Structures are given as structure tokens and as C-alpha cells.
């Protein structure tokens, strides 16, 4: 393949990426009409792009082709300003259309990574601190439950973050039904005393000083997920405190009622909240206090 043909394909292939990132080809002053807008320097063939975000160069030299990027403007940029973003072997005797397409994709990614707008990482909502909960000024919420749960199971941190990013809030039912409950059942099935104490110390603490909604998720969504296995429930009994009777009763209800199980296993589709609701399923079961 001739170098001019390769450069023509690259110019066309990266055009959309360059335009969307504010770049356009800088045509050398001595370029003849219809000729490629490239320059020659020290044996290298160079295609230069300029824009408000800096300067980018595609350089072919001795069987290699490179993308170099700088944040300096074209009129003031010097060689030391440029960083080599990508380099590939480019033997004109053997290169074909597939090789050129690879270069186009590689250079396009390099431009996006270097000049594309970086989205600011969204901050996760803050959990309620232990001191605040113990003071009685605030109750543990669902975010605290989720955050404390993934501290025990760090392999679920990404699913926790994605849940919040997807819904704009922590949708606990979705997280536990699709991810958390499997880890919970695995721990209960193994029944390792150290891991069980670690898990249930957290669940008991958050339940005791949690909102009604948080209590409901712990008793119904998480501990209610073992309604189908009496052995698993038996493993939990010695580790539960105030919620023991509620958990046992809830599991009985879930075991008998297929319609109630369906609500647990297939939560209703999420809708943005119009107002804060304070009552939960646990309240309906046992007439709990209104903690929000």
C-alpha cells in the first residue's frame, strides 16, 4: 500500500472523532491543490490537527506510525510538548485495509482518551454513622445497610455502585434480590461462626437502630429469602437478637403464601418517589413504630 493511500484512509476514518473533539486538519502553507495535507520533517511524514484543546499529530517514520498529542496550541507547540499516545508497526510492503482500520480505531480511542470530556465520578450517598444512630438523632437507612453489607462482601461493591447510578438512589430490594441474597445464603449455608457473627452483628445493629423501611428489608427481603429452607433458618436463630420472632413469623408467611413470595422475588418496577413514605411491609406485619 502506498503511504498516501494509507493516510487518505486514516484521515477519512478518524474524521468524525476529530470533529467531535474540536479538531481539524492543519494544511501546510506549501501544500498543492488536491495533495495530502502532510509535511515532511527529518524523514518523517506528519499529519497535524489543531483545535482549542491542543494539537495532535499522526507521524509515519521508518515503518512505524504514531499518534502524538499535546495540550499546547499548534502555533506554539514544540516537540517536547507532545506525548506519544500510540505506536504501531506499519510496513507499507505488507500493510492492508484491515491494518489501516486497526490504526483508525486505535487512534480514535487515543484521541477520545486524551481530549474527551471526563465525567466526574458520582459521589455515593453517605451512610449514617454509628455515633449518630446511637445518639438517637437519626436512624440507619437503606444506604447504610447496603454500604455496611458490601464492606462484608467487597466483591459486590461494583453492583452496589451500579445500583445507585442506575436509579439515582439505593434500591435495596433490587440489590439484595439480584446480588446480596446469594451471598447471604452462602454464608448461612456454610455456617462458619466467625463469618456468621460478623454478618449478624451488622444486621442486628442496623435493625435495632434502623428505619422501618430498613428493618423491613432486613427481615423480609434478606432473611425472608430463606423461607424455603428450615435448616438455613435454624442456622440463623442463635445469631439474631430482637428481630428473631419477626423473622420466624415472616418466613412462615412467605412459605405459605405464593402471592407474598412473588412480591418478594419480583419487586415492583422502580418509579421516582413523589414523597417520602414511612410505612413498610414489616410495619404491616407487626405494627412497628413510625421511624420513616
C-alpha positions as CSV (number, residue, x, y, z in Angstrom):
1,X,0.0,0.0,0.0
2,X,1.2,3.5,-0.8
3,X,1.7,5.9,2.1
4,X,-0.6,8.5,0.5
5,X,-3.4,5.9,0.3
6,X,-2.9,4.9,3.9
7,X,-3.0,8.5,5.1
8,X,-6.1,9.2,3.0
9,X,-7.9,6.2,4.6
10,X,-6.8,7.4,8.1
11,X,-8.0,11.0,7.5
12,X,-11.4,9.7,6.4
13,X,-11.6,7.1,9.2
14,X,-10.9,9.5,12.1
15,X,-12.7,12.5,10.7
16,X,-15.8,12.0,12.9
17,X,-13.7,11.6,16.1
18,X,-11.5,14.6,15.3
19,X,-14.6,16.8,14.6
20,X,-16.4,15.7,17.7
21,X,-13.3,16.6,19.8
22,X,-12.9,20.0,18.1
23,X,-10.0,19.2,15.8
24,X,-9.5,20.0,12.1
25,X,-6.6,19.3,9.8
26,X,-3.9,22.0,9.6
27,X,-2.9,22.3,6.0
28,X,0.8,23.2,5.5
29,X,1.2,26.5,3.6
30,X,3.1,24.9,0.7
31,X,0.5,22.2,0.0
32,X,-0.5,21.9,-3.6
33,X,-4.2,21.8,-4.5
34,X,-5.5,18.2,-4.2
35,X,-2.4,17.0,-2.4
36,X,-2.5,15.4,1.1
37,X,-2.1,18.0,3.9
38,X,1.1,16.4,5.3
39,X,4.5,17.8,6.0
40,X,8.0,16.3,6.0
41,X,10.4,16.7,8.9
42,X,13.7,14.7,9.4
43,X,12.4,11.9,7.2
44,X,9.0,11.7,8.9
45,X,5.7,12.2,7.2
46,X,3.4,14.2,9.6
47,X,-0.3,14.9,9.5
48,X,-1.3,17.7,12.0
49,X,-4.6,18.5,13.6
50,X,-5.3,21.6,15.7
51,X,-8.1,22.7,17.9
52,X,-9.0,24.6,21.1
53,X,-8.0,21.6,23.2
54,X,-4.5,21.3,21.8
55,X,-2.6,19.7,18.9
56,X,-2.5,16.1,17.6
57,X,-0.1,14.6,15.1
58,X,0.0,11.4,13.2
59,X,3.6,10.6,12.2
60,X,4.9,7.9,9.9
61,X,8.6,7.2,10.3
62,X,10.8,4.2,9.4
63,X,8.0,1.6,9.3
64,X,6.1,2.8,12.3
65,X,3.1,5.1,12.7
66,X,2.4,7.0,15.8
67,X,-0.2,9.3,17.4
68,X,1.3,12.2,19.4
69,X,-0.8,14.6,21.5
70,X,-0.2,17.9,23.1
71,X,-2.4,20.4,25.1
72,X,-0.4,23.2,23.5
73,X,-1.9,25.2,20.6
74,X,-0.4,24.4,17.2
75,X,1.2,27.8,16.7
76,X,3.2,27.5,19.9
77,X,3.7,23.7,20.3
78,X,7.2,22.3,20.2
79,X,8.3,18.7,20.0
80,X,8.8,18.4,23.8
81,X,5.1,19.3,24.3
82,X,3.9,16.1,22.6
83,X,3.2,12.8,24.3
84,X,3.3,9.6,22.3
85,X,-0.2,8.1,22.8
86,X,0.1,5.1,20.4
87,X,2.7,3.5,18.1
88,X,2.3,0.6,15.7
89,X,4.4,-1.2,13.2
90,X,3.3,0.0,9.7
91,X,5.3,-1.8,6.9
92,X,3.9,-0.4,3.7
93,X,5.0,-3.6,1.8
94,X,2.6,-5.8,3.8
95,X,0.0,-3.4,5.4
96,X,-3.6,-3.9,4.1
97,X,-7.0,-2.4,4.7
98,X,-7.5,-4.4,7.9
99,X,-4.3,-2.9,9.3
100,X,-5.4,0.6,8.5
101,X,-8.8,0.0,10.1
102,X,-7.0,-1.1,13.3
103,X,-4.9,2.1,13.3
104,X,-8.1,4.2,12.7
105,X,-9.8,2.6,15.8
106,X,-6.6,2.8,17.9
107,X,-6.0,6.4,17.1
108,X,-9.7,7.3,17.6
109,X,-9.6,5.7,21.1
110,X,-6.4,7.7,21.8
111,X,-8.0,11.0,20.9
112,X,-11.1,10.2,23.0
113,X,-9.0,9.2,26.0
114,X,-6.7,12.3,25.7
115,X,-9.2,15.0,24.8
116,X,-12.7,13.6,25.5
117,X,-14.7,15.1,28.4
118,X,-14.2,13.1,31.5
119,X,-17.3,12.6,33.5
120,X,-16.9,13.4,37.2
121,X,-17.3,10.4,39.4
122,X,-20.6,10.5,41.2
123,X,-20.3,10.5,44.9
124,X,-22.0,7.7,46.7
125,X,-24.6,8.7,49.3
126,X,-23.1,8.8,52.8
127,X,-24.2,6.1,55.3
128,X,-25.4,7.1,58.8
129,X,-22.5,6.9,61.3
130,X,-22.7,4.7,64.4
131,X,-22.4,7.7,66.7
132,X,-25.3,9.5,65.1
133,X,-27.5,6.4,65.2
134,X,-26.7,5.6,68.9
135,X,-27.5,9.2,69.8
136,X,-31.0,8.8,68.5
137,X,-30.8,11.8,66.3
138,X,-31.0,9.7,63.1
139,X,-31.8,6.1,62.2
140,X,-29.9,3.8,60.0
141,X,-31.2,4.0,56.4
142,X,-31.1,1.7,53.4
143,X,-27.9,3.3,52.2
144,X,-26.2,2.4,55.5
145,X,-27.4,-1.2,55.2
146,X,-26.1,-1.5,51.6
147,X,-22.8,0.2,52.5
148,X,-22.2,-2.0,55.5
149,X,-23.2,-5.1,53.6
150,X,-20.6,-4.6,50.9
151,X,-18.0,-3.9,53.5
152,X,-18.5,-7.6,54.5
153,X,-18.8,-8.7,50.8
154,X,-16.4,-6.3,48.9
155,X,-16.9,-8.3,45.7
156,X,-20.4,-6.7,45.5
157,X,-19.1,-3.1,45.7
158,X,-19.4,-2.6,41.9
159,X,-23.0,-3.9,41.9
160,X,-23.8,-1.6,44.8
161,X,-22.4,1.5,42.9
162,X,-24.2,0.5,39.7
163,X,-27.5,0.2,41.5
164,X,-27.2,3.8,42.8
165,X,-26.0,5.1,39.4
166,X,-28.9,3.4,37.6
167,X,-31.7,4.5,39.9
168,X,-30.3,7.7,41.4
169,X,-30.8,6.2,44.9
170,X,-30.1,2.8,46.5
171,X,-32.8,0.4,45.5
172,X,-32.3,-2.2,48.2
173,X,-34.9,-4.8,47.0
174,X,-33.2,-4.9,43.6
175,X,-29.7,-5.1,45.0
176,X,-30.4,-7.9,47.5
177,X,-32.8,-10.0,45.4
178,X,-30.3,-10.0,42.4
179,X,-27.0,-9.9,44.2
180,X,-26.9,-9.7,48.0
181,X,-29.2,-12.6,49.0
182,X,-27.0,-15.1,47.2
183,X,-24.0,-14.1,49.3
184,X,-26.2,-14.2,52.4
185,X,-27.5,-17.7,51.7
186,X,-23.9,-18.9,51.0
187,X,-22.7,-17.6,54.4
188,X,-25.7,-19.1,56.3
189,X,-25.2,-22.5,54.5
190,X,-21.5,-22.6,55.5
191,X,-22.5,-21.6,59.0
192,X,-19.0,-20.6,59.9
193,X,-19.2,-19.0,63.4
194,X,-16.8,-16.2,62.7
195,X,-18.5,-15.1,59.4
196,X,-22.0,-15.6,60.9
197,X,-21.1,-13.3,63.9
198,X,-19.7,-10.7,61.5
199,X,-22.8,-10.7,59.3
200,X,-25.4,-10.8,62.1
201,X,-23.6,-8.3,64.3
202,X,-24.1,-5.9,61.5
203,X,-27.7,-6.9,60.7
204,X,-28.7,-6.8,64.3
205,X,-27.1,-3.3,64.8
206,X,-28.7,-1.8,61.7
207,X,-32.1,-3.4,62.5
208,X,-32.1,-2.2,66.1
209,X,-31.4,1.4,65.2
210,X,-32.9,1.4,61.6
211,X,-35.8,3.0,60.0
212,X,-39.0,0.9,59.5
213,X,-38.0,0.6,55.8
214,X,-34.6,-0.7,56.7
215,X,-36.0,-3.1,59.2
216,X,-38.4,-4.4,56.6
217,X,-35.6,-5.1,54.1
218,X,-33.5,-6.9,56.6
219,X,-36.4,-9.1,57.9
220,X,-38.4,-9.6,54.7
221,X,-36.1,-9.2,51.7
222,X,-32.9,-10.6,53.2
223,X,-33.8,-13.0,56.0
224,X,-37.1,-13.8,54.3
225,X,-35.2,-15.2,51.3
226,X,-34.5,-18.5,53.3
227,X,-38.2,-19.3,53.8
228,X,-37.7,-22.4,51.7
229,X,-35.0,-24.0,53.8
230,X,-35.7,-24.6,57.5
231,X,-32.1,-25.7,58.1
232,X,-30.8,-22.3,56.9
233,X,-33.3,-20.5,59.2
234,X,-32.2,-22.7,62.1
235,X,-28.6,-21.7,61.5
236,X,-29.6,-18.1,61.9
237,X,-31.6,-18.3,65.2
238,X,-28.7,-18.3,67.6
239,X,-27.3,-15.1,66.0
240,X,-30.4,-13.0,65.9
241,X,-31.5,-10.6,68.7
242,X,-34.7,-8.5,68.7
243,X,-35.7,-9.5,65.2
244,X,-35.9,-13.3,65.9
245,X,-39.6,-13.6,66.3
246,X,-40.4,-11.3,63.4
247,X,-38.0,-13.3,61.1
248,X,-39.6,-16.6,62.1
249,X,-43.1,-15.3,61.6
250,X,-42.2,-13.7,58.3
251,X,-40.7,-16.9,57.0
252,X,-43.9,-18.8,57.9
253,X,-46.0,-16.3,56.0
254,X,-43.7,-16.4,53.0
255,X,-43.7,-20.2,53.0
256,X,-47.5,-20.4,53.0
257,X,-48.3,-17.5,50.6
258,X,-47.1,-17.8,47.0
259,X,-48.5,-14.3,46.2
260,X,-46.4,-12.8,49.0
261,X,-43.4,-14.7,47.8
262,X,-43.9,-13.3,44.3
263,X,-43.8,-9.8,45.6
264,X,-40.6,-10.5,47.4
265,X,-38.9,-12.3,44.5
266,X,-40.2,-9.9,41.8
267,X,-40.3,-6.4,43.3
268,X,-42.5,-3.8,41.5
269,X,-40.8,-1.7,38.8
270,X,-39.0,1.3,40.2
271,X,-40.6,4.7,39.9
272,X,-39.2,8.0,41.1
273,X,-40.5,8.9,44.6
274,X,-43.1,11.7,44.8
275,X,-43.0,11.8,48.5
276,X,-41.2,10.0,51.3
277,X,-43.1,7.0,52.6
278,X,-42.6,5.8,56.1
279,X,-44.5,2.5,56.3
280,X,-43.1,-0.8,55.2
281,X,-44.1,-4.4,54.9
282,X,-42.7,-5.1,58.3
283,X,-45.0,-2.5,59.8
284,X,-48.0,-4.2,58.3
285,X,-46.9,-7.5,59.9
286,X,-46.2,-6.3,63.4
287,X,-47.4,-2.7,63.8
288,X,-43.9,-1.3,64.3
289,X,-43.1,2.3,65.3
290,X,-43.0,5.0,62.6
291,X,-39.3,5.6,62.1
292,X,-39.5,6.7,58.5
